[in-house]
Structure formats: C-alpha cells, structure tokens
C-alpha cells in the first residue's frame, strides 16, 4: 500500500463505540429515572413532602446523569484524536483535501459552534478519502458519494438539539445550575416531555455515530491495509 508509517485506528474506534453507547444509554436511563421522580416533584411543589424526600427520589437520576458528562468529554477527545489520525493517514497517502488534520480539533470550537458544521464537512471528506476502491494517485475519491449516515448523525447531534433546548427555556437550565430546589422540581414536573425528547435525540445521535464510526473505520482500515494486518 505505502512505505510511509500509517497510524492505526481500530483501537480508537472500539473505545468510541463503547463511549457512544454509554452516553446514549445513560441519557435514556436518566430520563426514565426522572420520570419515576415526577410525582415527588409535584408533591414537593405542593408542599406535601420535604426537599429531602424529593432529593432522595431524584438522586438516582442525578447520579446517572453525572456519568454522562465524563463519558461525553472522553468521547469528544477520542473523536478528535481519531479524526486527526484519519486525516493524517490521508495526507501520508497524498489524498489531500480541504480539511487538514488540525481541523479535527479546531473545527469543534469554531463558529457556528453547536451546529458543528466543520466537523460535519470534515467527516464527509474523511468518508470520501477513505474509499479503498480508488487507487493511489487517483483523485476520483473527491467526487465519491457520502453515506447518508454522516448527514443523519449531524442532523441528530448538531441540529435537532437546538430547537429542543430553546423550547425547554432558560429557567430550567438556570435552576439546575443555581441549585434552586424549587426550580429543579419545576424542571422535573413541567419539562419532562422536553427532557425525554432530548434524551431520545441523544440516543439516536449515539446510535448513528456508532454506525458512522464503524463504517468509516472499516473503509479506512481497508485503505491503509490495517484490516489485513489484523486478520
């Protein structure tokens, strides 16, 4: 394939799949536990139970939700490293495109930020450049189609959460950050439908990302010869 040293991606892909599964499962689990605490939230707001009773009922959902944060951070970091390796391998194979390896990191922090347009565009290019059927030195990979899963992941991860976040409103977010027990109870009682919708979007994005990561990694490993080395 090539005399240059190419970076392996299978190990990173495995961890990405595991972490994405954790993020999706924890999001749904936390929302289901919140659903179980909804009656206690209503009772607390009505003055029928104490804040300690409400906290006891809601604690499992909070604790499970806290697991999602480090899992998500780890997933984002590994994704940056993974994308950087893919792009670096493409450069080593002289498949130069618009997005250099550095964009695998910087692209996640540049405007329009939460829409993640640059990572989406970079994933499209990584998909094309990973085509193992195009021989070395042939630029036809640039005109190749991109799997629909790339766009579906972006819609679920970058686009769909925005209207849900707007609909949830700022009060629930502010209440959680300030530790206001009454605001937290109102969030559980009144905004559960939006929270559930949000968790389903996160789960869908996680599933789509698992599919994207596995398929893109498979193409790339065939391109670089890593699949043959692992066989």
DOGU-355263 format. One record per residue: residue number from 1; chain; x, y, z of N, C-alpha, C, CB in turn. Coordinates in pm, whole numbers, plus 50000, padded with zeros to 5 digits. Atoms other than C-alpha are relative to their C-alpha. Glycine has a CB too. Layout:
REM residues N
NUM,A,X,Y,Z,X,Y,Z,X,Y,Z,X,Y,Z $
...
END
This chain:
REM residues 231
1,A,50083,49879,50000,50000,50000,50000,50086,50125,50000,49906,50001,50121 $
2,A,49916,49880,49988,50254,50258,50114,50116,49971,50091,49918,50120,50053 $
3,A,49882,50020,49918,50602,50274,50256,50001,50091,50122,50125,50022,49919 $
4,A,50004,49908,49887,50509,50554,50495,49932,49933,50118,49928,50132,49963 $
5,A,50060,50056,49879,50415,50480,50854,49860,50058,50016,50088,50031,50126 $
6,A,50139,49959,49985,50037,50492,50889,49952,49966,50141,49910,49933,49894 $
7,A,50047,50017,49863,49854,50525,51218,49879,49907,50004,49964,50136,50062 $
8,A,50110,50093,49984,49620,50252,51336,49880,50071,50063,50043,49878,50085 $
9,A,50121,49933,49952,49259,50345,51411,49902,49905,50068,49931,50069,49886 $
10,A,50098,50095,49948,49086,50024,51523,49979,50015,50150,50044,49860,49967 $
11,A,50013,49988,49856,49160,50066,51894,49917,50121,50040,50136,50009,50064 $
12,A,50077,49879,49972,49026,50421,51898,49853,49981,49963,50058,50119,49925 $
13,A,50138,50022,50043,48718,50313,51706,49923,49918,50103,49998,49928,49864 $
14,A,50065,50084,49899,48641,50046,51965,49958,50081,50121,50093,49887,50043 $
15,A,50033,49917,49884,48656,50295,52251,49892,50102,49967,50125,50072,50051 $
16,A,50103,49905,50041,48448,50547,52057,49863,49934,50000,50031,50057,49861 $
17,A,50127,50074,50002,48176,50285,52004,49951,49975,50142,50017,49867,49923 $
18,A,50037,50028,49861,48180,50190,52374,49949,50127,50068,50119,49941,50077 $
19,A,50038,49875,49933,48163,50551,52494,49869,50056,49943,50111,50104,49986 $
20,A,50124,49952,50060,47890,50645,52246,49881,49920,50052,50007,49991,49846 $
21,A,50107,50084,49945,47683,50351,52369,49968,50040,50143,50040,49851,49994 $
22,A,50021,49958,49862,47732,50463,52729,49924,50133,50005,50136,50013,50074 $
23,A,50065,49869,50001,47632,50823,52652,49852,49986,49964,50070,50094,49899 $
24,A,50139,50017,50040,47315,50714,52473,49917,49928,50105,49994,49925,49871 $
25,A,50074,50080,49901,47213,50454,52732,49978,50078,50129,50074,49870,50030 $
26,A,50011,49923,49876,47282,50681,53029,49897,50113,49983,50137,50059,50040 $
27,A,50096,49894,50023,47080,50963,52872,49857,49951,50012,50021,50061,49864 $
28,A,50134,50056,49993,46773,50745,52829,49970,49953,50142,49984,49885,49901 $
29,A,50021,50048,49864,46819,50582,53170,49975,50111,50099,50119,49920,50045 $
30,A,50019,49887,49910,46848,50916,53346,49861,50060,49985,50105,50106,49973 $
31,A,50133,49946,50022,46528,51039,53185,49891,49909,50054,49977,50024,49852 $
32,A,50098,50094,49945,46339,50723,53279,49995,50008,50152,50034,49857,49956 $
33,A,49998,49984,49855,46452,50764,53639,49936,50132,50042,50144,49992,50053 $
34,A,50066,49872,49973,46340,51127,53624,49849,49985,49993,50048,50108,49900 $
35,A,50143,50025,50011,46000,51006,53512,49944,49939,50129,49972,49907,49881 $
36,A,50045,50063,49875,45978,50793,53826,49994,50100,50115,50094,49886,50036 $
37,A,49997,49899,49892,46052,51103,54038,49903,50115,49975,50139,50055,50016 $
38,A,50087,49887,50034,45788,51322,53874,49893,50023,50106,49934,49976,49864 $
39,A,50103,49983,49897,45521,51254,54137,50057,50068,50124,49940,49864,50038 $
40,A,49937,49935,49884,45764,51351,54414,50026,50147,49973,50132,49929,50035 $
41,A,49980,49859,50034,45843,51672,54228,49870,50078,50016,50053,50013,49855 $
42,A,50130,49934,49985,45473,51757,54213,49962,50015,50147,49891,49922,49926 $
43,A,50032,49995,49857,45429,51672,54582,50085,50105,50072,50022,49863,50065 $
44,A,49912,49900,49937,45728,51888,54678,49952,50141,49968,50145,49981,49952 $
45,A,50048,49868,50039,45595,52187,54483,49869,50035,50070,49983,50009,49849 $
46,A,50128,49978,49931,45258,52140,54652,50016,50003,50151,49901,49892,49962 $
47,A,49975,49994,49857,45422,52126,54996,49963,49874,50076,49927,50113,50058 $
48,A,50041,50123,49934,45322,51768,55067,50117,49916,50050,49917,49918,49907 $
49,A,49881,50070,49953,45679,51638,55109,50112,50102,50017,50042,49888,49902 $
50,A,49886,49911,49976,46010,51789,55218,50097,49993,49884,50071,49964,50132 $
51,A,49899,50002,50105,46303,51875,54997,50089,49876,50010,50086,50127,50007 $
52,A,49921,50123,49983,46492,51579,55145,49931,49881,49933,50022,49970,50150 $
53,A,50073,50108,50066,46217,51346,55024,50012,50010,49849,49852,50004,50041 $
54,A,49987,49980,50143,46234,51497,54678,50140,49964,49952,49967,50144,49963 $
55,A,49862,50030,50037,46614,51476,54666,50024,49849,50000,50098,50069,50095 $
56,A,49982,50146,49992,46602,51111,54773,49939,49931,49878,49936,49946,50128 $
57,A,50066,50061,50115,46360,51030,54491,50072,50033,49869,49856,50046,49992 $
58,A,49939,49954,50125,46553,51228,54229,50149,49969,49990,49979,50148,49985 $
59,A,49855,50023,49998,46909,51137,54332,50047,49895,49899,50041,49957,50138 $
60,A,49952,50097,50099,46935,50821,54115,50012,50057,49860,49907,49881,49997 $
61,A,49994,49939,50133,46857,51023,53803,50117,50097,49991,49868,50073,49968 $
62,A,49889,49906,50000,47106,51293,53901,50134,49928,49993,49995,50087,50124 $
63,A,49873,50074,49997,47381,51042,53978,50030,49936,49866,49997,49893,50108 $
64,A,49980,50061,50132,47328,50861,53649,50033,50107,49897,49875,49921,49958 $
65,A,49970,49891,50092,47328,51193,53467,50143,50047,50010,49908,50115,50026 $
66,A,49861,49958,49982,47667,51277,53616,50097,49907,49928,50034,50005,50148 $
67,A,49914,50094,50072,47810,50966,53450,50014,50042,49854,49944,49857,50009 $
68,A,50002,49963,50141,47718,51107,53111,50103,50107,49967,49861,50049,49962 $
69,A,49909,49888,50027,47939,51414,53145,50142,49953,49970,50001,50096,50118 $
70,A,49865,50045,50033,48281,51243,53171,50003,49908,49878,50062,49928,50118 $
71,A,50004,50087,50118,48174,50985,52912,49995,50084,49872,49878,49905,50006 $
72,A,50010,49913,50117,48081,51264,52670,50132,50072,49973,49889,50101,50019 $
73,A,49870,49932,50017,48408,51451,52733,50102,49904,49940,50051,50055,50135 $
74,A,49906,50099,50052,48609,51134,52675,49970,49967,49854,49995,49871,50085 $
75,A,50040,50030,50138,48410,51063,52358,50045,50110,49905,49849,49981,49991 $
76,A,49960,49888,50084,48478,51410,52219,50152,50001,49980,49953,50134,50061 $
77,A,49853,49999,50009,48851,51389,52296,50048,49888,49907,50064,49984,50139 $
78,A,49958,50112,50085,48888,51044,52138,49957,50021,49855,49941,49869,50053 $
79,A,50044,49970,50136,48687,51160,51837,50098,50093,49931,49860,50062,50001 $
80,A,49901,49909,50057,48932,51445,51782,50127,49926,49961,50033,50112,50099 $
81,A,49878,50077,50029,49228,51207,51803,49978,49908,49881,50043,49918,50124 $
82,A,50034,50092,50109,49055,50959,51572,49995,50072,49866,49865,49931,50028 $
83,A,50010,49924,50124,48970,51221,51310,50137,50050,49955,49905,50118,50018 $
84,A,49865,49954,50032,49325,51356,51330,50081,49888,49937,50071,50051,50127 $
85,A,49926,50114,50057,49466,51009,51262,49952,49968,49859,49985,49877,50090 $
86,A,50053,50026,50134,49234,50955,50968,50054,50101,49900,49847,50003,50002 $
87,A,49953,49895,50090,49327,51289,50813,50151,49991,49977,49964,50137,50057 $
88,A,49855,50012,50013,49698,51233,50882,50037,49886,49906,50065,49978,50137 $
89,A,49976,50112,50090,49686,50896,50709,49969,50039,49855,49917,49879,50041 $
90,A,50034,49957,50135,49515,51054,50410,50109,50090,49943,49865,50073,50000 $
91,A,49892,49914,50046,49786,51318,50390,50123,49916,49964,50036,50104,50107 $
92,A,49885,50086,50027,50052,51047,50409,49983,49923,49869,50020,49902,50114 $
93,A,50030,50070,50125,49878,50873,50117,49974,50097,49885,49879,49907,50019 $
94,A,50015,49894,50101,49868,51204,49925,49855,50019,49957,50086,49966,49877 $
95,A,50141,49969,50025,49491,51231,49949,49968,50130,50073,49906,49882,50047 $
96,A,50016,49870,49936,49498,51599,50035,49863,50059,49965,50113,50097,49957 $
97,A,50131,49939,50020,49164,51766,50083,49995,50139,50059,49892,49914,50060 $
98,A,50020,49865,49944,49019,52086,50223,50039,50008,50146,49855,50042,49984 $
99,A,49987,49996,49855,49046,51990,50590,50126,49925,50044,49875,49941,50067 $
100,A,49875,50059,49951,49394,51933,50731,49977,49933,50135,50111,50108,50011 $
101,A,50018,50068,49871,49448,51717,51043,49968,50094,50116,50122,49923,50033 $
102,A,50025,49906,49891,49445,52027,51265,49854,50036,50017,50078,50124,49977 $
103,A,50142,49969,49990,49078,52085,51184,49925,49896,50081,49939,50011,49861 $
104,A,50064,50103,49917,48999,51762,51367,49981,50048,50143,50082,49871,49998 $
105,A,50011,49941,49866,49049,51966,51684,49934,50138,49993,50139,50010,50066 $
106,A,50049,49862,50007,48993,52329,51591,49859,50013,49948,50090,50080,49916 $
107,A,50132,49990,50061,48680,52260,51391,49886,49988,50098,49985,49895,49897 $
108,A,50105,50017,49900,48484,52166,51703,49977,50128,50083,50035,49885,50093 $
109,A,50009,49881,49915,48548,52508,51864,49969,50127,49922,50128,50019,50076 $
110,A,50022,49881,50081,48495,52747,51574,49852,50015,49965,50084,49994,49873 $
111,A,50139,49977,50038,48163,52910,51476,49965,49918,49876,49974,50150,49972 $
112,A,50112,49970,49911,47888,52815,51432,49987,49908,50120,49875,49995,49924 $
113,A,49994,50070,49872,47987,52607,51735,49901,49884,50009,49973,50097,50113 $
114,A,50087,50113,49971,47690,52393,51846,49945,49932,49876,49885,50046,50086 $
115,A,50044,50065,50123,47593,52325,51484,50105,49901,49946,49968,50105,49895 $
116,A,49891,50091,50038,47931,52154,51432,50007,49981,49848,49983,49863,50069 $
117,A,49997,50006,50146,47935,52239,51061,50135,49950,49950,49969,50137,49940 $
118,A,49868,50040,50046,48312,52200,51025,50025,49851,50023,50108,50082,50070 $
119,A,49985,50145,49985,48324,51851,51183,49916,49921,49901,49963,49959,50141 $
120,A,50085,50068,50098,48034,51753,50958,50065,49998,49862,49862,50067,49993 $
121,A,49934,49992,50131,48213,51874,50645,50127,49917,49997,50032,50146,49965 $
122,A,49877,50080,49995,48534,51708,50760,49968,49851,49996,50081,50034,50126 $
123,A,50041,50140,50006,48355,51378,50819,49964,49960,49857,49882,49974,50094 $
124,A,50033,50029,50140,48221,51398,50464,50127,49976,49919,49918,50115,49938 $
125,A,49875,50015,50074,48571,51444,50329,50077,49875,50044,50087,50124,50017 $
126,A,49933,50120,49952,48715,51170,50551,49936,49876,49941,49997,49993,50154 $
127,A,50070,50114,50060,48449,50934,50419,50045,49979,49855,49848,50022,50007 $
128,A,49959,50010,50140,48539,51012,50058,50144,49953,49988,49983,50135,49931 $
129,A,49857,50031,50011,48914,50994,50113,50034,49860,50049,50081,50101,50079 $
130,A,49974,50135,49948,48883,50657,50289,49955,49891,49903,49930,49983,50132 $
131,A,50048,50099,50097,48746,50487,49977,50114,49908,49958,49939,50071,49877 $
132,A,49891,50091,50034,48963,50175,49936,49999,49955,49854,49993,49879,50089 $
133,A,50010,50045,50139,48843,50114,49581,50071,50093,49902,49855,49988,49960 $
134,A,49931,49905,50087,49020,50422,49440,50150,49982,50017,49958,50147,50033 $
135,A,49855,50025,49988,49387,50351,49362,50078,50125,50039,50053,49946,49870 $
136,A,49912,49890,49960,49674,50563,49490,50029,50090,49881,50133,49946,50060 $
137,A,49972,49904,50105,49732,50880,49292,49880,50040,49918,50103,49948,49911 $
138,A,50124,49971,50073,49374,50888,49164,49913,50091,50086,49924,49869,49962 $
139,A,50078,49901,49925,49170,51192,49268,49849,49980,49986,50036,50138,49954 $
140,A,50144,50021,50016,48833,51038,49185,49928,49988,50134,49975,49876,49918 $
141,A,50064,50010,49869,48772,50992,49558,49928,50130,50037,50105,49967,50108 $
142,A,50060,49871,49966,48687,51364,49573,49856,50014,49949,50084,50112,49943 $
143,A,50135,49991,50057,48373,51309,49366,49911,49886,50047,50007,50001,49848 $
144,A,50077,50114,49951,48256,50999,49553,49880,50045,50084,50089,49908,50083 $
145,A,50114,49969,49912,47916,50997,49725,50036,49970,50145,49876,49918,49959 $
146,A,49979,50018,49856,47897,51011,50104,49880,49928,50058,50023,50137,50073 $
147,A,50110,50073,49937,47690,50773,50315,49903,50095,50068,50053,49899,50100 $
148,A,50104,49918,49938,47361,50919,50435,50015,50003,50152,49862,49947,49963 $
149,A,49986,50004,49854,47457,50818,50790,50078,50120,50052,50068,49870,50043 $
150,A,49923,49883,49956,47702,51110,50805,49908,50120,50020,50110,50035,49896 $
151,A,50095,49888,49988,47426,51364,50742,49898,49975,50110,49929,50024,49866 $
152,A,50097,50031,49896,47179,51184,50967,50059,50022,50139,49951,49855,49987 $
153,A,49934,49975,49871,47431,51190,51253,50007,50149,50029,50141,49938,50001 $
154,A,49988,49856,49979,47489,51562,51203,49866,50062,50035,50059,50067,49876 $
155,A,50133,49945,49971,47116,51637,51199,49958,49967,50143,49896,49945,49901 $
156,A,50039,50041,49865,47067,51440,51523,50087,50064,50106,50006,49850,50013 $
157,A,49906,49951,49899,47377,51570,51700,50015,50152,50000,50135,49938,49978 $
158,A,49974,49858,50007,47416,51924,51573,49878,50088,49981,50093,50026,49891 $
159,A,50115,49916,50036,47076,52043,51451,49880,49978,50092,49960,49973,49856 $
160,A,50122,50030,49925,46793,51867,51635,50001,50051,50145,49977,49852,50001 $
161,A,50004,49954,49860,46904,51961,51992,49971,50149,50016,50130,49968,50066 $
162,A,50013,49855,49985,46885,52334,51918,49855,50042,50027,50051,50070,49875 $
163,A,50138,49960,49969,46505,52377,51894,49948,49942,50131,49908,49959,49889 $
164,A,50042,50059,49872,46460,52141,52189,50053,50083,50116,50049,49854,50011 $
165,A,49941,49918,49894,46698,52349,52401,49927,50132,50013,50148,50024,49973 $
166,A,50074,49873,49997,46515,52667,52303,49863,49980,50063,49986,50057,49857 $
167,A,50133,50028,49948,46179,52508,52383,50001,49976,50151,49940,49881,49929 $
168,A,49990,50026,49856,46298,52395,52725,50008,50129,50080,50121,49914,50029 $
169,A,49993,49869,49934,46369,52756,52809,50119,50012,50093,49873,50025,50077 $
170,A,49884,49972,49917,46635,52917,53019,49975,49974,50147,50043,50142,49980 $
171,A,50028,50013,49857,46458,52880,53353,50047,49867,50057,49853,50017,50026 $
172,A,49961,50131,49950,46516,52509,53386,50150,49986,50009,49945,49891,49912 $
173,A,49855,50007,49998,46883,52542,53296,50056,50081,50115,50059,50049,49867 $
174,A,49952,49914,49893,46937,52830,53536,49973,49939,50136,49936,50138,49992 $
175,A,50034,50062,49873,46760,52649,53818,50094,49888,50036,49859,49949,49997 $
176,A,49909,50110,49973,46979,52343,53784,50137,50050,50038,50011,49910,49880 $
177,A,49866,49950,49974,47298,52547,53779,50008,50069,50136,50043,50096,49891 $
178,A,49999,49927,49874,47200,52754,54081,49967,49912,50120,49902,50114,49993 $
179,A,50032,50088,49889,47097,52456,54288,49869,50037,50067,50110,50003,50102 $
180,A,50131,49960,49948,46748,52605,54338,49911,49878,49997,49939,50117,49916 $
181,A,50076,50125,49993,46545,52307,54462,49862,50015,49936,49985,49956,50145 $
182,A,50133,49979,50057,46211,52456,54361,50007,50004,49847,49939,50128,50053 $
183,A,49984,49994,50146,46335,52534,54009,50030,49862,49944,50111,50098,49962 $
184,A,49968,50136,50044,46477,52183,53982,49873,49915,49997,50105,49936,50093 $
185,A,50126,50076,49996,46142,52035,54086,49907,50043,49887,49930,50019,50135 $
186,A,50082,49953,50110,45964,52255,53832,50049,49942,49868,50000,50153,49995 $
187,A,49944,50058,50121,46201,52128,53566,49956,49856,49984,50152,50008,50002 $
188,A,50042,50141,50004,46122,51768,53656,49852,49989,49971,50034,49931,50133 $
189,A,50146,50012,50010,45748,51831,53678,49945,50054,49869,49935,50074,50115 $
190,A,50061,49931,50113,45686,52064,53387,50073,49978,49867,49994,50146,50029 $
191,A,49923,50009,50124,45963,52000,53135,50045,49858,49969,50120,50091,50007 $
192,A,49959,50138,50019,45983,51621,53145,49986,49956,49854,49920,49909,50090 $
193,A,50020,50039,50139,45845,51585,52794,50116,50045,49913,49870,50058,49946 $
194,A,49886,49951,50077,46122,51804,52653,50127,49925,50037,50019,50151,50022 $
195,A,49882,50075,49956,46382,51621,52861,50002,49862,49936,50003,49988,50153 $
196,A,50009,50131,50061,46257,51290,52728,50032,50008,49851,49861,49939,50023 $
197,A,49970,49981,50142,46267,51420,52371,50149,50020,49978,49922,50119,49943 $
198,A,49856,49975,50010,46620,51543,52429,50080,49872,50017,50043,50102,50104 $
199,A,49927,50124,49977,46733,51207,52565,49987,49906,49882,49950,49932,50127 $
200,A,50018,50084,50118,46586,51028,52264,50088,50048,49885,49852,49999,49958 $
201,A,49913,49945,50103,46774,51263,52032,50145,49961,50027,49987,50154,49993 $
202,A,49863,50039,49964,47097,51193,52223,50023,49852,49969,50026,50028,50150 $
203,A,49986,50143,50027,47035,50819,52199,50008,49973,49850,49882,49923,50061 $
204,A,49998,50016,50145,46961,50845,51826,50135,50044,49943,49886,50079,49934 $
205,A,49869,49952,50046,47276,51052,51770,50110,49901,50035,50031,50137,50061 $
206,A,49900,50097,49958,47477,50794,51965,49998,49877,49910,49976,49959,50146 $
207,A,50011,50117,50088,47344,50506,51755,50055,50032,49861,49852,49954,49989 $
208,A,49951,49961,50132,47410,50692,51431,50152,50018,50000,49933,50130,49955 $
209,A,49856,49980,49993,47760,50782,51548,50074,49867,50007,50037,50088,50121 $
210,A,49941,50133,49995,47834,50419,51629,50008,49941,49859,49919,49906,50093 $
211,A,50003,50050,50138,47729,50323,51276,50103,50073,49915,49859,50016,49939 $
212,A,49905,49920,50077,47931,50609,51127,50144,49958,50031,49981,50150,50030 $
213,A,49863,50032,49959,48243,50525,51328,50043,49862,49950,50013,50005,50153 $
214,A,49966,50135,50043,48232,50155,51247,50018,49992,49848,49891,49901,50044 $
215,A,49991,50007,50145,48168,50203,50876,50119,50079,49946,49872,50053,49938 $
216,A,49887,49919,50045,48422,50482,50831,50132,49932,50036,49994,50140,50062 $
217,A,49879,50069,49959,48683,50290,51026,50027,49879,49911,49989,49956,50146 $
218,A,49983,50118,50087,48621,49979,50815,50057,50040,49864,49865,49926,49982 $
219,A,49949,49951,50129,48673,50174,50492,50146,50043,50011,49914,50119,49949 $
220,A,49865,49947,49985,48982,50343,50625,50103,49890,50023,50004,50099,50116 $
221,A,49907,50110,49974,49142,50023,50752,50025,49916,49875,49946,49911,50112 $
222,A,49978,50067,50129,49088,49863,50413,50093,50081,49912,49868,49977,49929 $
223,A,49915,49913,50079,49251,50164,50251,50146,49990,50043,49952,50144,50012 $
224,A,49863,49997,49948,49558,50161,50476,50062,49862,50015,50002,50069,50133 $
225,A,49948,50135,49983,49592,49783,50495,49996,49952,50144,50140,49995,49951 $
226,A,50007,50040,49859,49524,49774,50870,49912,49877,50017,49947,50115,50085 $
227,A,50089,50118,49989,49243,49521,50815,50076,49872,49972,49881,50012,49902 $
228,A,49923,50118,50035,49483,49278,50651,50100,49965,50111,50074,50021,49867 $
229,A,49904,50023,49892,49735,49323,50933,49933,49940,50122,50070,50131,50039 $
230,A,50071,50050,49882,49467,49248,51194,49942,49862,49978,49888,50096,50038 $
231,A,50062,50130,50032,49340,48938,51014,50087,49883,50048,49977,49988,49848 $
END
